Amino acid sequence: MQQPIVGYHRDEEDHWVAELACGHNQHVRHQPPWAERPWVLTEAGRRSRLGLALGCVKCDRGEPRDTLPEA
């Protein structure tokens, strides 16, 4: 199911994670050649992708919402 990005945070390993409107989180790593996402490396790049729809496998499986890490 496609869900828009509404925010970002970093995980415990300092990787960027997209927060989706459905309440699930999804890693958005830039790891060439497997994942080409240079936009995730800058604040402006991440901001430019707010609202971008990503396929949410957790929604497809009916999983409960993720919890955000403590700030």
DRENVO-971285 format. One record per atom (N, C-alpha, C): y, x, z; atom name; residue number from 1; residue in three letters. Coordinates in pm, whole numbers. Atoms other than C-alpha are relative to their C-alpha. Layout:
BEGIN
<node Y="Y" X="X" Z="Z" atome="CA" num="NUM" residu="Ala"/>
...
This chain:
BEGIN
<node Y="-117" X="85" Z="0" atome="N" num="1" residu="Met"/>
<node Y="0" X="0" Z="0" atome="CA" num="1" residu="Met"/>
<node Y="124" X="90" Z="0" atome="C" num="1" residu="Met"/>
<node Y="-123" X="-78" Z="9" atome="N" num="2" residu="Gln"/>
<node Y="343" X="137" Z="-91" atome="CA" num="2" residu="Gln"/>
<node Y="95" X="-38" Z="115" atome="C" num="2" residu="Gln"/>
<node Y="-93" X="21" Z="-111" atome="N" num="3" residu="Gln"/>
<node Y="582" X="181" Z="204" atome="CA" num="3" residu="Gln"/>
<node Y="115" X="99" Z="-12" atome="C" num="3" residu="Gln"/>
<node Y="-115" X="-90" Z="11" atome="N" num="4" residu="Pro"/>
<node Y="936" X="326" Z="204" atome="CA" num="4" residu="Pro"/>
<node Y="14" X="94" Z="119" atome="C" num="4" residu="Pro"/>
<node Y="-31" X="-97" Z="-105" atome="N" num="5" residu="Ile"/>
<node Y="1036" X="636" Z="400" atome="CA" num="5" residu="Ile"/>
<node Y="127" X="-47" Z="71" atome="C" num="5" residu="Ile"/>
<node Y="-116" X="41" Z="-78" atome="N" num="6" residu="Val"/>
<node Y="1276" X="545" Z="682" atome="CA" num="6" residu="Val"/>
<node Y="54" X="112" Z="88" atome="C" num="6" residu="Val"/>
<node Y="-45" X="-111" Z="-82" atome="N" num="7" residu="Gly"/>
<node Y="1303" X="879" Z="863" atome="CA" num="7" residu="Gly"/>
<node Y="-100" X="115" Z="-6" atome="C" num="7" residu="Gly"/>
<node Y="86" X="-119" Z="-3" atome="N" num="8" residu="Tyr"/>
<node Y="1147" X="1219" Z="935" atome="CA" num="8" residu="Tyr"/>
<node Y="-2" X="58" Z="140" atome="C" num="8" residu="Tyr"/>
<node Y="5" X="-84" Z="-119" atome="N" num="9" residu="His"/>
<node Y="1036" X="1435" Z="1223" atome="CA" num="9" residu="His"/>
<node Y="-94" X="117" Z="-31" atome="C" num="9" residu="His"/>
<node Y="92" X="-113" Z="15" atome="N" num="10" residu="Arg"/>
<node Y="848" X="1764" Z="1264" atome="CA" num="10" residu="Arg"/>
<node Y="-116" X="-17" Z="97" atome="C" num="10" residu="Arg"/>
<node Y="116" X="7" Z="-88" atome="N" num="11" residu="Asp"/>
<node Y="498" X="1780" Z="1407" atome="CA" num="11" residu="Asp"/>
<node Y="-7" X="125" Z="88" atome="C" num="11" residu="Asp"/>
<node Y="16" X="-113" Z="-93" atome="N" num="12" residu="Glu"/>
<node Y="370" X="2026" Z="1667" atome="CA" num="12" residu="Glu"/>
<node Y="-17" X="134" Z="-71" atome="C" num="12" residu="Glu"/>
<node Y="14" X="-123" Z="78" atome="N" num="13" residu="Glu"/>
<node Y="304" X="2281" Z="1390" atome="CA" num="13" residu="Glu"/>
<node Y="123" X="25" Z="-88" atome="C" num="13" residu="Glu"/>
<node Y="-128" X="-13" Z="70" atome="N" num="14" residu="Asp"/>
<node Y="662" X="2244" Z="1255" atome="CA" num="14" residu="Asp"/>
<node Y="-5" X="-44" Z="-146" atome="C" num="14" residu="Asp"/>
<node Y="8" X="57" Z="134" atome="N" num="15" residu="His"/>
<node Y="554" X="2053" Z="941" atome="CA" num="15" residu="His"/>
<node Y="79" X="-130" Z="-2" atome="C" num="15" residu="His"/>
<node Y="-75" X="124" Z="13" atome="N" num="16" residu="Trp"/>
<node Y="772" X="1768" Z="811" atome="CA" num="16" residu="Trp"/>
<node Y="-94" X="-119" Z="-16" atome="C" num="16" residu="Trp"/>
<node Y="76" X="125" Z="2" atome="N" num="17" residu="Val"/>
<node Y="637" X="1417" Z="862" atome="CA" num="17" residu="Val"/>
<node Y="95" X="-114" Z="-35" atome="C" num="17" residu="Val"/>
<node Y="-80" X="117" Z="36" atome="N" num="18" residu="Ala"/>
<node Y="777" X="1107" Z="691" atome="CA" num="18" residu="Ala"/>
<node Y="-40" X="-116" Z="90" atome="C" num="18" residu="Ala"/>
<node Y="22" X="123" Z="-77" atome="N" num="19" residu="Glu"/>
<node Y="816" X="796" Z="905" atome="CA" num="19" residu="Glu"/>
<node Y="16" X="-116" Z="-98" atome="C" num="19" residu="Glu"/>
<node Y="0" X="110" Z="97" atome="N" num="20" residu="Leu"/>
<node Y="730" X="490" Z="698" atome="CA" num="20" residu="Leu"/>
<node Y="40" X="-132" Z="66" atome="C" num="20" residu="Leu"/>
<node Y="-47" X="129" Z="-50" atome="N" num="21" residu="Ala"/>
<node Y="870" X="137" Z="735" atome="CA" num="21" residu="Ala"/>
<node Y="-110" X="-78" Z="71" atome="C" num="21" residu="Ala"/>
<node Y="113" X="72" Z="-60" atome="N" num="22" residu="Cys"/>
<node Y="524" X="11" Z="831" atome="CA" num="22" residu="Cys"/>
<node Y="-34" X="50" Z="140" atome="C" num="22" residu="Cys"/>
<node Y="29" X="-57" Z="-132" atome="N" num="23" residu="Gly"/>
<node Y="521" X="231" Z="1142" atome="CA" num="23" residu="Gly"/>
<node Y="-101" X="113" Z="-3" atome="C" num="23" residu="Gly"/>
<node Y="91" X="-113" Z="14" atome="N" num="24" residu="His"/>
<node Y="281" X="491" Z="1007" atome="CA" num="24" residu="His"/>
<node Y="79" X="126" Z="-36" atome="C" num="24" residu="His"/>
<node Y="-57" X="-129" Z="34" atome="N" num="25" residu="Asn"/>
<node Y="357" X="861" Z="964" atome="CA" num="25" residu="Asn"/>
<node Y="-86" X="67" Z="-106" atome="C" num="25" residu="Asn"/>
<node Y="73" X="-71" Z="105" atome="N" num="26" residu="Gln"/>
<node Y="263" X="1080" Z="668" atome="CA" num="26" residu="Gln"/>
<node Y="65" X="137" Z="-23" atome="C" num="26" residu="Gln"/>
<node Y="-52" X="-134" Z="27" atome="N" num="27" residu="His"/>
<node Y="297" X="1456" Z="620" atome="CA" num="27" residu="His"/>
<node Y="57" X="7" Z="-142" atome="C" num="27" residu="His"/>
<node Y="-62" X="-24" Z="131" atome="N" num="28" residu="Val"/>
<node Y="527" X="1558" Z="334" atome="CA" num="28" residu="Val"/>
<node Y="25" X="150" Z="-11" atome="C" num="28" residu="Val"/>
<node Y="-8" X="-146" Z="7" atome="N" num="29" residu="Arg"/>
<node Y="453" X="1928" Z="295" atome="CA" num="29" residu="Arg"/>
<node Y="31" X="47" Z="-141" atome="C" num="29" residu="Arg"/>
<node Y="-20" X="-70" Z="126" atome="N" num="30" residu="His"/>
<node Y="572" X="2160" Z="22" atome="CA" num="30" residu="His"/>
<node Y="-95" X="119" Z="3" atome="C" num="30" residu="His"/>
<node Y="103" X="-104" Z="1" atome="N" num="31" residu="Gln"/>
<node Y="259" X="2370" Z="-43" atome="CA" num="31" residu="Gln"/>
<node Y="-51" X="20" Z="-142" atome="C" num="31" residu="Gln"/>
<node Y="45" X="-26" Z="138" atome="N" num="32" residu="Pro"/>
<node Y="245" X="2483" Z="-406" atome="CA" num="32" residu="Pro"/>
<node Y="-130" X="81" Z="1" atome="C" num="32" residu="Pro"/>
<node Y="-7" X="91" Z="114" atome="N" num="33" residu="Pro"/>
<node Y="32" X="2453" Z="-610" atome="CA" num="33" residu="Pro"/>
<node Y="-55" X="-139" Z="32" atome="C" num="33" residu="Pro"/>
<node Y="62" X="128" Z="-33" atome="N" num="34" residu="Trp"/>
<node Y="-128" X="2159" Z="-422" atome="CA" num="34" residu="Trp"/>
<node Y="100" X="-112" Z="14" atome="C" num="34" residu="Trp"/>
<node Y="-103" X="103" Z="-21" atome="N" num="35" residu="Ala"/>
<node Y="186" X="1970" Z="-322" atome="CA" num="35" residu="Ala"/>
<node Y="136" X="60" Z="-33" atome="C" num="35" residu="Ala"/>
<node Y="-133" X="-46" Z="43" atome="N" num="36" residu="Glu"/>
<node Y="520" X="2022" Z="-498" atome="CA" num="36" residu="Glu"/>
<node Y="106" X="-94" Z="56" atome="C" num="36" residu="Glu"/>
<node Y="-105" X="82" Z="-62" atome="N" num="37" residu="Arg"/>
<node Y="785" X="1880" Z="-266" atome="CA" num="37" residu="Arg"/>
<node Y="113" X="90" Z="52" atome="C" num="37" residu="Arg"/>
<node Y="-106" X="-89" Z="-48" atome="N" num="38" residu="Pro"/>
<node Y="1073" X="2131" Z="-256" atome="CA" num="38" residu="Pro"/>
<node Y="113" X="-75" Z="70" atome="C" num="38" residu="Pro"/>
<node Y="-105" X="79" Z="-63" atome="N" num="39" residu="Trp"/>
<node Y="1306" X="1847" Z="-149" atome="CA" num="39" residu="Trp"/>
<node Y="-15" X="-8" Z="151" atome="C" num="39" residu="Trp"/>
<node Y="23" X="12" Z="-144" atome="N" num="40" residu="Val"/>
<node Y="1147" X="1847" Z="197" atome="CA" num="40" residu="Val"/>
<node Y="60" X="119" Z="77" atome="C" num="40" residu="Val"/>
<node Y="-47" X="-122" Z="-65" atome="N" num="41" residu="Leu"/>
<node Y="1289" X="2194" Z="269" atome="CA" num="41" residu="Leu"/>
<node Y="146" X="-6" Z="45" atome="C" num="41" residu="Leu"/>
<node Y="-141" X="10" Z="-38" atome="N" num="42" residu="Thr"/>
<node Y="1654" X="2082" Z="303" atome="CA" num="42" residu="Thr"/>
<node Y="32" X="-139" Z="54" atome="C" num="42" residu="Thr"/>
<node Y="-46" X="128" Z="-55" atome="N" num="43" residu="Glu"/>
<node Y="1834" X="1811" Z="497" atome="CA" num="43" residu="Glu"/>
<node Y="44" X="-94" Z="-112" atome="C" num="43" residu="Glu"/>
<node Y="-46" X="82" Z="112" atome="N" num="44" residu="Ala"/>
<node Y="2001" X="1688" Z="177" atome="CA" num="44" residu="Ala"/>
<node Y="-117" X="-51" Z="-83" atome="C" num="44" residu="Ala"/>
<node Y="117" X="41" Z="77" atome="N" num="45" residu="Gly"/>
<node Y="1666" X="1679" Z="-2" atome="CA" num="45" residu="Gly"/>
<node Y="-76" X="-111" Z="69" atome="C" num="45" residu="Gly"/>
<node Y="69" X="105" Z="-74" atome="N" num="46" residu="Arg"/>
<node Y="1499" X="1476" Z="272" atome="CA" num="46" residu="Arg"/>
<node Y="82" X="-129" Z="-2" atome="C" num="46" residu="Arg"/>
<node Y="-86" X="117" Z="0" atome="N" num="47" residu="Arg"/>
<node Y="1797" X="1240" Z="292" atome="CA" num="47" residu="Arg"/>
<node Y="-4" X="-72" Z="-136" atome="C" num="47" residu="Arg"/>
<node Y="3" X="59" Z="134" atome="N" num="48" residu="Ser"/>
<node Y="1780" X="1189" Z="-87" atome="CA" num="48" residu="Ser"/>
<node Y="-127" X="-81" Z="-25" atome="C" num="48" residu="Ser"/>
<node Y="127" X="71" Z="20" atome="N" num="49" residu="Arg"/>
<node Y="1423" X="1058" Z="-52" atome="CA" num="49" residu="Arg"/>
<node Y="-19" X="-116" Z="96" atome="C" num="49" residu="Arg"/>
<node Y="10" X="119" Z="-86" atome="N" num="50" residu="Leu"/>
<node Y="1492" X="798" Z="217" atome="CA" num="50" residu="Leu"/>
<node Y="-10" X="-123" Z="-90" atome="C" num="50" residu="Leu"/>
<node Y="23" X="119" Z="82" atome="N" num="51" residu="Gly"/>
<node Y="1367" X="469" Z="75" atome="CA" num="51" residu="Gly"/>
<node Y="-107" X="19" Z="-106" atome="C" num="51" residu="Gly"/>
<node Y="108" X="-28" Z="96" atome="N" num="52" residu="Leu"/>
<node Y="1115" X="641" Z="-155" atome="CA" num="52" residu="Leu"/>
<node Y="-130" X="-59" Z="52" atome="C" num="52" residu="Leu"/>
<node Y="127" X="61" Z="-41" atome="N" num="53" residu="Ala"/>
<node Y="786" X="450" Z="-144" atome="CA" num="53" residu="Ala"/>
<node Y="-114" X="99" Z="-16" atome="C" num="53" residu="Ala"/>
<node Y="121" X="-82" Z="2" atome="N" num="54" residu="Leu"/>
<node Y="472" X="645" Z="-56" atome="CA" num="54" residu="Leu"/>
<node Y="-121" X="-91" Z="19" atome="C" num="54" residu="Leu"/>
<node Y="123" X="75" Z="-22" atome="N" num="55" residu="Gly"/>
<node Y="116" X="518" Z="-70" atome="CA" num="55" residu="Gly"/>
<node Y="-48" X="22" Z="143" atome="C" num="55" residu="Gly"/>
<node Y="43" X="-11" Z="-140" atome="N" num="56" residu="Cys"/>
<node Y="9" X="444" Z="289" atome="CA" num="56" residu="Cys"/>
<node Y="-148" X="-40" Z="11" atome="C" num="56" residu="Cys"/>
<node Y="144" X="22" Z="-13" atome="N" num="57" residu="Val"/>
<node Y="-365" X="483" Z="327" atome="CA" num="57" residu="Val"/>
<node Y="-32" X="-69" Z="134" atome="C" num="57" residu="Val"/>
<node Y="24" X="63" Z="-131" atome="N" num="58" residu="Lys"/>
<node Y="-341" X="380" Z="694" atome="CA" num="58" residu="Lys"/>
<node Y="20" X="-151" Z="-9" atome="C" num="58" residu="Lys"/>
<node Y="-18" X="145" Z="22" atome="N" num="59" residu="Cys"/>
<node Y="-203" X="39" Z="586" atome="CA" num="59" residu="Cys"/>
<node Y="-120" X="-57" Z="-74" atome="C" num="59" residu="Cys"/>
<node Y="115" X="46" Z="79" atome="N" num="60" residu="Asp"/>
<node Y="-483" X="9" Z="331" atome="CA" num="60" residu="Asp"/>
<node Y="-123" X="-18" Z="89" atome="C" num="60" residu="Asp"/>
<node Y="115" X="8" Z="-90" atome="N" num="61" residu="Arg"/>
<node Y="-733" X="66" Z="614" atome="CA" num="61" residu="Arg"/>
<node Y="24" X="-93" Z="118" atome="C" num="61" residu="Arg"/>
<node Y="-31" X="91" Z="-110" atome="N" num="62" residu="Gly"/>
<node Y="-555" X="-173" Z="853" atome="CA" num="62" residu="Gly"/>
<node Y="17" X="68" Z="134" atome="C" num="62" residu="Gly"/>
<node Y="-15" X="-75" Z="-126" atome="N" num="63" residu="Glu"/>
<node Y="-483" X="96" Z="1113" atome="CA" num="63" residu="Glu"/>
<node Y="126" X="-42" Z="74" atome="C" num="63" residu="Glu"/>
<node Y="-121" X="34" Z="-78" atome="N" num="64" residu="Pro"/>
<node Y="-237" X="32" Z="1400" atome="CA" num="64" residu="Pro"/>
<node Y="112" X="100" Z="-27" atome="C" num="64" residu="Pro"/>
<node Y="-117" X="-86" Z="16" atome="N" num="65" residu="Arg"/>
<node Y="114" X="180" Z="1394" atome="CA" num="65" residu="Arg"/>
<node Y="-19" X="131" Z="76" atome="C" num="65" residu="Arg"/>
<node Y="0" X="-130" Z="-67" atome="N" num="66" residu="Asp"/>
<node Y="154" X="547" Z="1483" atome="CA" num="66" residu="Asp"/>
<node Y="110" X="-1" Z="106" atome="C" num="66" residu="Asp"/>
<node Y="-106" X="-19" Z="-97" atome="N" num="67" residu="Thr"/>
<node Y="356" X="653" Z="1783" atome="CA" num="67" residu="Thr"/>
<node Y="79" X="124" Z="-37" atome="C" num="67" residu="Thr"/>
<node Y="-83" X="-115" Z="29" atome="N" num="68" residu="Leu"/>
<node Y="649" X="889" Z="1739" atome="CA" num="68" residu="Leu"/>
<node Y="-10" X="100" Z="114" atome="C" num="68" residu="Leu"/>
<node Y="3" X="-101" Z="-106" atome="N" num="69" residu="Pro"/>
<node Y="651" X="1219" Z="1929" atome="CA" num="69" residu="Pro"/>
<node Y="122" X="-16" Z="91" atome="C" num="69" residu="Pro"/>
<node Y="-113" X="3" Z="-94" atome="N" num="70" residu="Glu"/>
<node Y="873" X="1244" Z="2236" atome="CA" num="70" residu="Glu"/>
<node Y="107" X="96" Z="-48" atome="C" num="70" residu="Glu"/>
<node Y="-112" X="-86" Z="45" atome="N" num="71" residu="Ala"/>
<node Y="1216" X="1384" Z="2151" atome="CA" num="71" residu="Ala"/>
<node Y="33" X="106" Z="100" atome="C" num="71" residu="Ala"/>
